[in-house]
Amino acid sequence: MVFVRNNILWILLLIILIYFFQKNILLQGCDSYYLSKKEKSVLINKSKKGDLNSIQALYNFHFINCNGDKTQALKWLREAAKFGSDREYYNLGNYLISFNEKETNLYKEGISWLKKSANLGNKDAQIKLTSLVIKEKER
């Protein structure tokens, strides 16, 4: 009986902690929770000078940590692709085709970026393009 009571107390404590954690995030918003305004400003300034790591950090911030701000994520992915790296081409292409709307220009653009990446030898892009071709044939 004591064991059950202790487990219930731990579960209640966990629920309370989750509640306050979520409330804190909702009150502060993603800008202040994941990066301070100063940190974000430093990253933006470095990215304007061509620092790929800062550009990638901003992409990750907006796409992964900031509840999927697609506009900002796409902006920073496009900046990263300007570096001409097969990895950055792949990231942009993969992101663009993730919208799953084949008839849109974004999907077509995504395929184009994946092809550029695959032509530079990126295995992930080659696999992705192959899987898309197979899926298309199955329809």
N, CA, C and O atoms as a GROMACS GRO file, in nm:
protein
  556
    1MET      N    1   0.082  -0.119   0.000
    1MET     CA    2   0.000   0.000   0.000
    1MET      C    3   0.087   0.126   0.000
    1MET      O    4   0.055   0.223  -0.069
    2VAL      N    5   0.195   0.125   0.076
    2VAL     CA    6   0.286   0.239   0.081
    2VAL      C    7   0.349   0.261  -0.056
    2VAL      O    8   0.366   0.375  -0.100
    3PHE      N    9   0.383   0.151  -0.122
    3PHE     CA   10   0.444   0.158  -0.255
    3PHE      C   11   0.351   0.229  -0.354
    3PHE      O   12   0.394   0.314  -0.431
    4VAL      N   13   0.224   0.193  -0.350
    4VAL     CA   14   0.125   0.253  -0.440
    4VAL      C   15   0.109   0.401  -0.409
    4VAL      O   16   0.104   0.484  -0.500
    5ARG      N   17   0.102   0.436  -0.283
    5ARG     CA   18   0.087   0.576  -0.243
    5ARG      C   19   0.208   0.658  -0.289
    5ARG      O   20   0.191   0.770  -0.338
    6ASN      N   21   0.329   0.603  -0.274
    6ASN     CA   22   0.450   0.674  -0.318
    6ASN      C   23   0.449   0.694  -0.470
    6ASN      O   24   0.488   0.800  -0.518
    7ASN      N   25   0.406   0.593  -0.543
    7ASN     CA   26   0.399   0.606  -0.689
    7ASN      C   27   0.298   0.713  -0.730
    7ASN      O   28   0.323   0.791  -0.822
    8ILE      N   29   0.187   0.717  -0.664
    8ILE     CA   30   0.085   0.817  -0.694
    8ILE      C   31   0.139   0.957  -0.666
    8ILE      O   32   0.116   1.049  -0.744
    9LEU      N   33   0.211   0.972  -0.557
    9LEU     CA   34   0.270   1.102  -0.525
    9LEU      C   35   0.371   1.144  -0.632
    9LEU      O   36   0.374   1.260  -0.673
   10TRP      N   37   0.453   1.050  -0.676
   10TRP     CA   38   0.550   1.082  -0.782
   10TRP      C   39   0.480   1.120  -0.911
   10TRP      O   40   0.523   1.213  -0.980
   11ILE      N   41   0.375   1.050  -0.946
   11ILE     CA   42   0.300   1.081  -1.068
   11ILE      C   43   0.238   1.219  -1.057
   11ILE      O   44   0.243   1.297  -1.152
   12LEU      N   45   0.179   1.251  -0.943
   12LEU     CA   46   0.121   1.385  -0.924
   12LEU      C   47   0.228   1.493  -0.933
   12LEU      O   48   0.206   1.598  -0.994
   13LEU      N   49   0.342   1.468  -0.872
   13LEU     CA   50   0.451   1.565  -0.879
   13LEU      C   51   0.497   1.585  -1.024
   13LEU      O   52   0.522   1.698  -1.066
   14LEU      N   53   0.506   1.477  -1.098
   14LEU     CA   54   0.545   1.486  -1.237
   14LEU      C   55   0.443   1.565  -1.318
   14LEU      O   56   0.481   1.648  -1.402
   15ILE      N   57   0.316   1.542  -1.295
   15ILE     CA   58   0.210   1.616  -1.365
   15ILE      C   59   0.219   1.765  -1.333
   15ILE      O   60   0.205   1.849  -1.422
   16ILE      N   61   0.242   1.797  -1.208
   16ILE     CA   62   0.254   1.938  -1.168
   16ILE      C   63   0.375   2.003  -1.234
   16ILE      O   64   0.367   2.115  -1.283
   17LEU      N   65   0.488   1.932  -1.235
   17LEU     CA   66   0.608   1.986  -1.299
   17LEU      C   67   0.587   2.008  -1.449
   17LEU      O   68   0.629   2.110  -1.504
   18ILE      N   69   0.524   1.913  -1.514
   18ILE     CA   70   0.496   1.928  -1.657
   18ILE      C   71   0.406   2.048  -1.681
   18ILE      O   72   0.429   2.125  -1.774
   19TYR      N   73   0.305   2.063  -1.599
   19TYR     CA   74   0.213   2.177  -1.613
   19TYR      C   75   0.289   2.310  -1.604
   19TYR      O   76   0.272   2.397  -1.690
   20PHE      N   77   0.371   2.325  -1.502
   20PHE     CA   78   0.444   2.451  -1.486
   20PHE      C   79   0.550   2.471  -1.593
   20PHE      O   80   0.575   2.584  -1.635
   21PHE      N   81   0.610   2.364  -1.638
   21PHE     CA   82   0.707   2.373  -1.747
   21PHE      C   83   0.640   2.425  -1.874
   21PHE      O   84   0.691   2.515  -1.940
   22GLN      N   85   0.524   2.368  -1.907
   22GLN     CA   86   0.453   2.412  -2.026
   22GLN      C   87   0.404   2.555  -2.011
   22GLN      O   88   0.412   2.633  -2.106
   23LYS      N   89   0.355   2.590  -1.897
   23LYS     CA   90   0.306   2.726  -1.873
   23LYS      C   91   0.419   2.827  -1.887
   23LYS      O   92   0.400   2.935  -1.943
   24ASN      N   93   0.536   2.792  -1.838
   24ASN     CA   94   0.653   2.880  -1.849
   24ASN      C   95   0.690   2.903  -1.995
   24ASN      O   96   0.718   3.016  -2.034
   25ILE      N   97   0.690   2.797  -2.074
   25ILE     CA   98   0.722   2.811  -2.216
   25ILE      C   99   0.618   2.898  -2.284
   25ILE      O  100   0.653   2.984  -2.365
   26LEU      N  101   0.489   2.875  -2.253
   26LEU     CA  102   0.384   2.952  -2.319
   26LEU      C  103   0.392   3.100  -2.282
   26LEU      O  104   0.364   3.186  -2.366
   27LEU      N  105   0.430   3.129  -2.159
   27LEU     CA  106   0.440   3.269  -2.117
   27LEU      C  107   0.560   3.338  -2.181
   27LEU      O  108   0.550   3.454  -2.220
   28GLN      N  109   0.671   3.269  -2.192
   28GLN     CA  110   0.792   3.333  -2.242
   28GLN      C  111   0.800   3.333  -2.394
   28GLN      O  112   0.864   3.421  -2.451
   29GLY      N  113   0.739   3.239  -2.459
   29GLY     CA  114   0.751   3.227  -2.604
   29GLY      C  115   0.885   3.165  -2.641
   29GLY      O  116   0.974   3.156  -2.557
   30CYS      N  117   0.897   3.124  -2.766
   30CYS     CA  118   1.018   3.050  -2.804
   30CYS      C  119   1.141   3.140  -2.811
   30CYS      O  120   1.252   3.092  -2.788
   31ASP      N  121   1.126   3.268  -2.842
   31ASP     CA  122   1.243   3.355  -2.850
   31ASP      C  123   1.316   3.364  -2.717
   31ASP      O  124   1.438   3.351  -2.712
   32SER      N  125   1.244   3.387  -2.612
   32SER     CA  126   1.310   3.407  -2.483
   32SER      C  127   1.343   3.276  -2.415
   32SER      O  128   1.432   3.271  -2.330
   33TYR      N  129   1.274   3.168  -2.450
   33TYR     CA  130   1.301   3.042  -2.380
   33TYR      C  131   1.425   2.972  -2.434
   33TYR      O  132   1.509   2.928  -2.355
   34TYR      N  133   1.439   2.961  -2.565
   34TYR     CA  134   1.548   2.883  -2.621
   34TYR      C  135   1.674   2.965  -2.647
   34TYR      O  136   1.785   2.914  -2.631
   35LEU      N  137   1.660   3.088  -2.685
   35LEU     CA  138   1.774   3.177  -2.707
   35LEU      C  139   1.739   3.314  -2.650
   35LEU      O  140   1.626   3.362  -2.667
   36SER      N  141   1.833   3.374  -2.583
   36SER     CA  142   1.807   3.511  -2.539
   36SER      C  143   1.810   3.601  -2.662
   36SER      O  144   1.865   3.563  -2.765
   37LYS      N  145   1.754   3.717  -2.650
   37LYS     CA  146   1.756   3.811  -2.763
   37LYS      C  147   1.900   3.845  -2.801
   37LYS      O  148   1.932   3.863  -2.919
   38LYS      N  149   1.986   3.854  -2.700
   38LYS     CA  150   2.126   3.885  -2.728
   38LYS      C  151   2.193   3.771  -2.805
   38LYS      O  152   2.264   3.795  -2.902
   39GLU      N  153   2.168   3.646  -2.761
   39GLU     CA  154   2.226   3.531  -2.830
   39GLU      C  155   2.177   3.523  -2.975
   39GLU      O  156   2.255   3.497  -3.067
   40LYS      N  157   2.048   3.546  -2.993
   40LYS     CA  158   1.992   3.544  -3.127
   40LYS      C  159   2.051   3.655  -3.213
   40LYS      O  160   2.080   3.634  -3.331
   41SER      N  161   2.069   3.771  -3.155
   41SER     CA  162   2.128   3.885  -3.227
   41SER      C  163   2.271   3.853  -3.270
   41SER      O  164   2.311   3.886  -3.382
   42VAL      N  165   2.348   3.791  -3.182
   42VAL     CA  166   2.487   3.754  -3.215
   42VAL      C  167   2.488   3.656  -3.331
   42VAL      O  168   2.568   3.670  -3.424
   43LEU      N  169   2.399   3.557  -3.326
   43LEU     CA  170   2.392   3.459  -3.435
   43LEU      C  171   2.354   3.524  -3.568
   43LEU      O  172   2.409   3.492  -3.673
   44ILE      N  173   2.259   3.616  -3.563
   44ILE     CA  174   2.218   3.684  -3.686
   44ILE      C  175   2.333   3.766  -3.743
   44ILE      O  176   2.357   3.765  -3.863
   45ASN      N  177   2.404   3.838  -3.657
   45ASN     CA  178   2.518   3.918  -3.705
   45ASN      C  179   2.627   3.829  -3.764
   45ASN      O  180   2.684   3.862  -3.869
   46LYS      N  181   2.657   3.717  -3.700
   46LYS     CA  182   2.758   3.626  -3.754
   46LYS      C  183   2.712   3.566  -3.886
   46LYS      O  184   2.792   3.547  -3.978
   47SER      N  185   2.583   3.535  -3.895
   47SER     CA  186   2.532   3.475  -4.019
   47SER      C  187   2.540   3.573  -4.135
   47SER      O  188   2.562   3.533  -4.249
   48LYS      N  189   2.522   3.701  -4.106
   48LYS     CA  190   2.533   3.803  -4.211
   48LYS      C  191   2.676   3.813  -4.264
   48LYS      O  192   2.699   3.859  -4.376
   49LYS      N  193   2.770   3.771  -4.180
   49LYS     CA  194   2.911   3.771  -4.222
   49LYS      C  195   2.950   3.638  -4.286
   49LYS      O  196   3.067   3.618  -4.321
   50GLY      N  197   2.852   3.549  -4.302
   50GLY     CA  198   2.879   3.424  -4.372
   50GLY      C  199   2.920   3.308  -4.284
   50GLY      O  200   2.982   3.213  -4.333
   51ASP      N  201   2.886   3.312  -4.156
   51ASP     CA  202   2.922   3.204  -4.066
   51ASP      C  203   2.818   3.092  -4.074
   51ASP      O  204   2.706   3.106  -4.025
   52LEU      N  205   2.857   2.981  -4.138
   52LEU     CA  206   2.764   2.870  -4.160
   52LEU      C  207   2.713   2.811  -4.030
   52LEU      O  208   2.596   2.775  -4.022
   53ASN      N  209   2.795   2.800  -3.929
   53ASN     CA  210   2.751   2.745  -3.800
   53ASN      C  211   2.638   2.828  -3.739
   53ASN      O  212   2.545   2.774  -3.681
   54SER      N  213   2.648   2.959  -3.752
   54SER     CA  214   2.543   3.047  -3.699
   54SER      C  215   2.414   3.030  -3.779
   54SER      O  216   2.305   3.029  -3.722
   55ILE      N  217   2.428   3.018  -3.910
   55ILE     CA  218   2.311   2.997  -3.995
   55ILE      C  219   2.242   2.866  -3.957
   55ILE      O  220   2.119   2.860  -3.946
   56GLN      N  221   2.321   2.761  -3.938
   56GLN     CA  222   2.264   2.632  -3.898
   56GLN      C  223   2.197   2.640  -3.761
   56GLN      O  224   2.092   2.580  -3.738
   57ALA      N  225   2.257   2.714  -3.671
   57ALA     CA  226   2.199   2.731  -3.538
   57ALA      C  227   2.064   2.801  -3.547
   57ALA      O  228   1.970   2.765  -3.477
   58LEU      N  229   2.055   2.902  -3.634
   58LEU     CA  230   1.928   2.973  -3.651
   58LEU      C  231   1.823   2.883  -3.715
   58LEU      O  232   1.706   2.888  -3.677
   59TYR      N  233   1.864   2.802  -3.813
   59TYR     CA  234   1.770   2.705  -3.870
   59TYR      C  235   1.718   2.611  -3.763
   59TYR      O  236   1.597   2.590  -3.750
   60ASN      N  237   1.809   2.555  -3.685
   60ASN     CA  238   1.768   2.461  -3.580
   60ASN      C  239   1.677   2.527  -3.478
   60ASN      O  240   1.580   2.468  -3.433
   61PHE      N  241   1.710   2.649  -3.442
   61PHE     CA  242   1.628   2.723  -3.346
   61PHE      C  243   1.485   2.737  -3.397
   61PHE      O  244   1.389   2.708  -3.325
   62HIS      N  245   1.470   2.781  -3.522
   62HIS     CA  246   1.337   2.807  -3.574
   62HIS      C  247   1.261   2.682  -3.612
   62HIS      O  248   1.139   2.676  -3.596
   63PHE      N  249   1.330   2.581  -3.661
   63PHE     CA  250   1.259   2.462  -3.705
   63PHE      C  251   1.237   2.363  -3.592
   63PHE      O  252   1.126   2.313  -3.572
   64ILE      N  253   1.340   2.334  -3.519
   64ILE     CA  254   1.332   2.230  -3.417
   64ILE      C  255   1.278   2.284  -3.284
   64ILE      O  256   1.185   2.227  -3.227
   65ASN      N  257   1.336   2.393  -3.236
   65ASN     CA  258   1.304   2.440  -3.101
   65ASN      C  259   1.189   2.539  -3.093
   65ASN      O  260   1.138   2.564  -2.984
   66CYS      N  261   1.149   2.593  -3.203
   66CYS     CA  262   1.053   2.703  -3.198
   66CYS      C  263   0.919   2.663  -3.259
   66CYS      O  264   0.854   2.742  -3.328
   67ASN      N  265   0.878   2.542  -3.233
   67ASN     CA  266   0.749   2.492  -3.280
   67ASN      C  267   0.731   2.504  -3.431
   67ASN      O  268   0.621   2.529  -3.479
   68GLY      N  269   0.838   2.486  -3.504
   68GLY     CA  270   0.828   2.477  -3.648
   68GLY      C  271   0.793   2.607  -3.720
   68GLY      O  272   0.700   2.608  -3.801
   69ASP      N  273   0.863   2.714  -3.693
   69ASP     CA  274   0.842   2.840  -3.765
   69ASP      C  275   0.895   2.820  -3.907
   69ASP      O  276   1.013   2.843  -3.933
   70LYS      N  277   0.807   2.777  -3.997
   70LYS     CA  278   0.848   2.737  -4.131
   70LYS      C  279   0.910   2.851  -4.211
   70LYS      O  280   1.005   2.830  -4.286
   71THR      N  281   0.858   2.970  -4.196
   71THR     CA  282   0.910   3.084  -4.271
   71THR      C  283   1.055   3.113  -4.234
   71THR      O  284   1.140   3.128  -4.322
   72GLN      N  285   1.083   3.120  -4.105
   72GLN     CA  286   1.219   3.148  -4.060
   72GLN      C  287   1.312   3.030  -4.088
   72GLN      O  288   1.427   3.050  -4.126
   73ALA      N  289   1.263   2.909  -4.068
   73ALA     CA  290   1.346   2.791  -4.096
   73ALA      C  291   1.387   2.790  -4.243
   73ALA      O  292   1.503   2.766  -4.275
   74LEU      N  293   1.292   2.816  -4.331
   74LEU     CA  294   1.320   2.816  -4.475
   74LEU      C  295   1.418   2.928  -4.511
   74LEU      O  296   1.506   2.908  -4.595
   75LYS      N  297   1.403   3.042  -4.449
   75LYS     CA  298   1.495   3.154  -4.473
   75LYS      C  299   1.639   3.113  -4.443
   75LYS      O  300   1.729   3.139  -4.523
   76TRP      N  301   1.661   3.049  -4.327
   76TRP     CA  302   1.797   3.013  -4.288
   76TRP      C  303   1.849   2.892  -4.363
   76TRP      O  304   1.970   2.879  -4.384
   77LEU      N  305   1.759   2.802  -4.405
   77LEU     CA  306   1.803   2.691  -4.490
   77LEU      C  307   1.852   2.743  -4.625
   77LEU      O  308   1.951   2.694  -4.679
   78ARG      N  309   1.781   2.841  -4.679
   78ARG     CA  310   1.823   2.900  -4.807
   78ARG      C  311   1.959   2.969  -4.793
   78ARG      O  312   2.043   2.963  -4.883
   79GLU      N  313   1.979   3.035  -4.681
   79GLU     CA  314   2.109   3.099  -4.656
   79GLU      C  315   2.221   2.995  -4.650
   79GLU      O  316   2.328   3.015  -4.707
   80ALA      N  317   2.194   2.885  -4.582
   80ALA     CA  318   2.295   2.780  -4.569
   80ALA      C  319   2.327   2.718  -4.705
   80ALA      O  320   2.442   2.684  -4.733
   81ALA      N  321   2.225   2.704  -4.790
   81ALA     CA  322   2.246   2.643  -4.923
   81ALA      C  323   2.336   2.729  -5.011
   81ALA      O  324   2.397   2.679  -5.105
   82LYS      N  325   2.345   2.857  -4.982
   82LYS     CA  326   2.432   2.946  -5.061
   82LYS      C  327   2.579   2.906  -5.049
   82LYS      O  328   2.662   2.947  -5.130
   83PHE      N  329   2.612   2.825  -4.947
   83PHE     CA  330   2.750   2.782  -4.929
   83PHE      C  331   2.790   2.673  -5.027
   83PHE      O  332   2.908   2.642  -5.040
   84GLY      N  333   2.692   2.616  -5.097
   84GLY     CA  334   2.724   2.519  -5.201
   84GLY      C  335   2.760   2.381  -5.151
   84GLY      O  336   2.822   2.303  -5.224
   85SER      N  337   2.724   2.350  -5.028
   85SER     CA  338   2.757   2.220  -4.970
   85SER      C  339   2.647   2.119  -5.001
   85SER      O  340   2.528   2.151  -4.997
   86ASP      N  341   2.688   1.996  -5.033
   86ASP     CA  342   2.589   1.892  -5.063
   86ASP      C  343   2.496   1.869  -4.944
   86ASP      O  344   2.377   1.841  -4.964
   87ARG      N  345   2.547   1.880  -4.821
   87ARG     CA  346   2.467   1.861  -4.701
   87ARG      C  347   2.360   1.970  -4.689
   87ARG      O  348   2.245   1.942  -4.655
   88GLU      N  349   2.399   2.093  -4.718
   88GLU     CA  350   2.302   2.204  -4.708
   88GLU      C  351   2.198   2.195  -4.819
   88GLU      O  352   2.082   2.226  -4.796
   89TYR      N  353   2.240   2.153  -4.939
   89TYR     CA  354   2.145   2.131  -5.048
   89TYR      C  355   2.043   2.024  -5.006
   89TYR      O  356   1.923   2.039  -5.028
   90TYR      N  357   2.095   1.916  -4.947
   90TYR     CA  358   2.006   1.808  -4.902
   90TYR      C  359   1.908   1.857  -4.797
   90TYR      O  360   1.788   1.831  -4.807
   91ASN      N  361   1.957   1.929  -4.697
   91ASN     CA  362   1.869   1.979  -4.590
   91ASN      C  363   1.757   2.065  -4.647
   91ASN      O  364   1.641   2.050  -4.608
   92LEU      N  365   1.791   2.154  -4.738
   92LEU     CA  366   1.690   2.242  -4.798
   92LEU      C  367   1.592   2.160  -4.882
   92LEU      O  368   1.471   2.176  -4.869
   93GLY      N  369   1.644   2.073  -4.968
   93GLY     CA  370   1.557   1.992  -5.053
   93GLY      C  371   1.464   1.903  -4.972
   93GLY      O  372   1.345   1.894  -5.002
   94ASN      N  373   1.518   1.839  -4.873
   94ASN     CA  374   1.438   1.751  -4.788
   94ASN      C  375   1.329   1.829  -4.715
   94ASN      O  376   1.217   1.781  -4.702
   95TYR      N  377   1.362   1.947  -4.669
   95TYR     CA  378   1.264   2.030  -4.600
   95TYR      C  379   1.152   2.072  -4.696
   95TYR      O  380   1.034   2.067  -4.661
   96LEU      N  381   1.189   2.112  -4.816
   96LEU     CA  382   1.090   2.159  -4.912
   96LEU      C  383   0.994   2.048  -4.956
   96LEU      O  384   0.875   2.072  -4.972
   97ILE      N  385   1.045   1.927  -4.975
   97ILE     CA  386   0.954   1.820  -5.016
   97ILE      C  387   0.870   1.768  -4.901
   97ILE      O  388   0.773   1.695  -4.922
   98SER      N  389   0.906   1.804  -4.779
   98SER     CA  390   0.830   1.756  -4.663
   98SER      C  391   0.689   1.814  -4.656
   98SER      O  392   0.606   1.766  -4.580
   99PHE      N  393   0.663   1.916  -4.736
   99PHE     CA  394   0.529   1.975  -4.737
   99PHE      C  395   0.429   1.884  -4.807
   99PHE      O  396   0.308   1.903  -4.795
  100ASN      N  397   0.480   1.781  -4.882
  100ASN     CA  398   0.398   1.677  -4.945
  100ASN      C  399   0.293   1.731  -5.042
  100ASN      O  400   0.187   1.670  -5.058
  101GLU      N  401   0.320   1.839  -5.103
  101GLU     CA  402   0.227   1.892  -5.202
  101GLU      C  403   0.298   1.894  -5.336
  101GLU      O  404   0.363   1.992  -5.373
  102LYS      N  405   0.286   1.783  -5.409
  102LYS     CA  406   0.365   1.762  -5.530
  102LYS      C  407   0.345   1.871  -5.635
  102LYS      O  408   0.436   1.898  -5.714
  103GLU      N  409   0.231   1.930  -5.636
  103GLU     CA  410   0.202   2.027  -5.742
  103GLU      C  411   0.256   2.166  -5.712
  103GLU      O  412   0.249   2.255  -5.797
  104THR      N  413   0.308   2.184  -5.595
  104THR     CA  414   0.355   2.318  -5.560
  104THR      C  415   0.496   2.341  -5.612
  104THR      O  416   0.571   2.248  -5.639
  105ASN      N  417   0.530   2.466  -5.624
  105ASN     CA  418   0.666   2.503  -5.666
  105ASN      C  419   0.768   2.464  -5.560
  105ASN      O  420   0.883   2.435  -5.592
  106LEU      N  421   0.727   2.465  -5.434
  106LEU     CA  422   0.820   2.427  -5.326
  106LEU      C  423   0.865   2.282  -5.341
  106LEU      O  424   0.982   2.252  -5.322
  107TYR      N  425   0.772   2.194  -5.375
  107TYR     CA  426   0.806   2.053  -5.393
  107TYR      C  427   0.904   2.038  -5.510
  107TYR      O  428   1.004   1.967  -5.500
  108LYS      N  429   0.873   2.104  -5.619
  108LYS     CA  430   0.960   2.095  -5.738
  108LYS      C  431   1.098   2.153  -5.708
  108LYS      O  432   1.200   2.099  -5.751
  109GLU      N  433   1.100   2.262  -5.634
  109GLU     CA  434   1.228   2.321  -5.594
  109GLU      C  435   1.305   2.225  -5.504
  109GLU      O  436   1.427   2.212  -5.517
  110GLY      N  437   1.235   2.157  -5.414
  110GLY     CA  438   1.297   2.060  -5.326
  110GLY      C  439   1.364   1.948  -5.403
  110GLY      O  440   1.475   1.908  -5.371
  111ILE      N  441   1.295   1.897  -5.505
  111ILE     CA  442   1.352   1.791  -5.589
  111ILE      C  443   1.479   1.843  -5.658
  111ILE      O  444   1.578   1.770  -5.668
  112SER      N  445   1.475   1.967  -5.704
  112SER     CA  446   1.591   2.027  -5.769
  112SER      C  447   1.712   2.032  -5.675
  112SER      O  448   1.824   1.999  -5.715
  113TRP      N  449   1.689   2.074  -5.548
  113TRP     CA  450   1.798   2.080  -5.451
  113TRP      C  451   1.850   1.940  -5.418
  113TRP      O  452   1.970   1.921  -5.401
  114LEU      N  453   1.760   1.844  -5.408
  114LEU     CA  454   1.803   1.706  -5.383
  114LEU      C  455   1.889   1.653  -5.497
  114LEU      O  456   1.987   1.583  -5.474
  115LYS      N  457   1.852   1.687  -5.620
  115LYS     CA  458   1.931   1.644  -5.735
  115LYS      C  459   2.071   1.706  -5.732
  115LYS      O  460   2.170   1.639  -5.762
  116LYS      N  461   2.078   1.834  -5.696
  116LYS     CA  462   2.209   1.899  -5.685
  116LYS      C  463   2.294   1.828  -5.580
  116LYS      O  464   2.413   1.802  -5.601
  117SER      N  465   2.232   1.797  -5.469
  117SER     CA  466   2.303   1.730  -5.360
  117SER      C  467   2.349   1.590  -5.404
  117SER      O  468   2.462   1.550  -5.378
  118ALA      N  469   2.259   1.517  -5.469
  118ALA     CA  470   2.292   1.382  -5.515
  118ALA      C  471   2.405   1.385  -5.618
  118ALA      O  472   2.492   1.299  -5.617
  119ASN      N  473   2.403   1.485  -5.705
  119ASN     CA  474   2.508   1.498  -5.806
  119ASN      C  475   2.644   1.528  -5.744
  119ASN      O  476   2.748   1.500  -5.803
  120LEU      N  477   2.643   1.584  -5.624
  120LEU     CA  478   2.768   1.609  -5.552
  120LEU      C  479   2.810   1.489  -5.467
  120LEU      O  480   2.909   1.494  -5.394
  121GLY      N  481   2.732   1.380  -5.477
  121GLY     CA  482   2.770   1.257  -5.408
  121GLY      C  483   2.704   1.233  -5.274
  121GLY      O  484   2.742   1.140  -5.203
  122ASN      N  485   2.606   1.315  -5.236
  122ASN     CA  486   2.540   1.298  -5.108
  122ASN      C  487   2.452   1.172  -5.111
  122ASN      O  488   2.354   1.165  -5.186
  123LYS      N  489   2.488   1.074  -5.029
  123LYS     CA  490   2.417   0.945  -5.028
  123LYS      C  491   2.273   0.960  -4.979
  123LYS      O  492   2.183   0.894  -5.031
  124ASP      N  493   2.252   1.046  -4.880
  124ASP     CA  494   2.115   1.065  -4.829
  124ASP      C  495   2.023   1.118  -4.940
  124ASP      O  496   1.909   1.075  -4.952
  125ALA      N  497   2.073   1.211  -5.018
  125ALA     CA  498   1.994   1.267  -5.128
  125ALA      C  499   1.968   1.160  -5.235
  125ALA      O  500   1.858   1.152  -5.290
  126GLN      N  501   2.068   1.079  -5.263
  126GLN     CA  502   2.050   0.972  -5.362
  126GLN      C  503   1.944   0.873  -5.316
  126GLN      O  504   1.859   0.831  -5.394
  127ILE      N  505   1.949   0.838  -5.189
  127ILE     CA  506   1.850   0.745  -5.134
  127ILE      C  507   1.711   0.807  -5.136
  127ILE      O  508   1.613   0.741  -5.173
  128LYS      N  509   1.702   0.933  -5.096
  128LYS     CA  510   1.573   1.002  -5.093
  128LYS      C  511   1.511   1.009  -5.232
  128LYS      O  512   1.392   0.981  -5.249
  129LEU      N  513   1.591   1.046  -5.332
  129LEU     CA  514   1.540   1.054  -5.469
  129LEU      C  515   1.496   0.916  -5.519
  129LEU      O  516   1.393   0.904  -5.584
  130THR      N  517   1.575   0.816  -5.489
  130THR     CA  518   1.538   0.679  -5.529
  130THR      C  519   1.406   0.638  -5.466
  130THR      O  520   1.320   0.581  -5.533
  131SER      N  521   1.390   0.666  -5.337
  131SER     CA  522   1.265   0.628  -5.269
  131SER      C  523   1.146   0.704  -5.326
  131SER      O  524   1.036   0.650  -5.334
  132LEU      N  525   1.167   0.829  -5.365
  132LEU     CA  526   1.057   0.906  -5.425
  132LEU      C  527   1.017   0.848  -5.560
  132LEU      O  528   0.898   0.843  -5.593
  133VAL      N  529   1.114   0.805  -5.638
  133VAL     CA  530   1.087   0.743  -5.767
  133VAL      C  531   1.009   0.612  -5.748
  133VAL      O  532   0.913   0.586  -5.820
  134ILE      N  533   1.051   0.532  -5.650
  134ILE     CA  534   0.984   0.405  -5.623
  134ILE      C  535   0.839   0.430  -5.578
  134ILE      O  536   0.747   0.362  -5.623
  135LYS      N  537   0.820   0.528  -5.490
  135LYS     CA  538   0.684   0.560  -5.444
  135LYS      C  539   0.597   0.605  -5.560
  135LYS      O  540   0.479   0.570  -5.567
  136GLU      N  541   0.655   0.682  -5.651
  136GLU     CA  542   0.580   0.732  -5.766
  136GLU      C  543   0.539   0.616  -5.857
  136GLU      O  544   0.428   0.616  -5.911
  137LYS      N  545   0.627   0.519  -5.875
  137LYS     CA  546   0.596   0.402  -5.960
  137LYS      C  547   0.488   0.314  -5.897
  137LYS      O  548   0.412   0.250  -5.969
  138GLU      N  549   0.482   0.311  -5.764
  138GLU     CA  550   0.384   0.229  -5.695
  138GLU      C  551   0.243   0.285  -5.706
  138GLU      O  552   0.146   0.213  -5.682
  139ARG      N  553   0.230   0.410  -5.740
  139ARG     CA  554   0.097   0.473  -5.748
  139ARG      C  555   0.026   0.438  -5.872
  139ARG      O  556  -0.086   0.484  -5.894
   0.00000   0.00000   0.00000
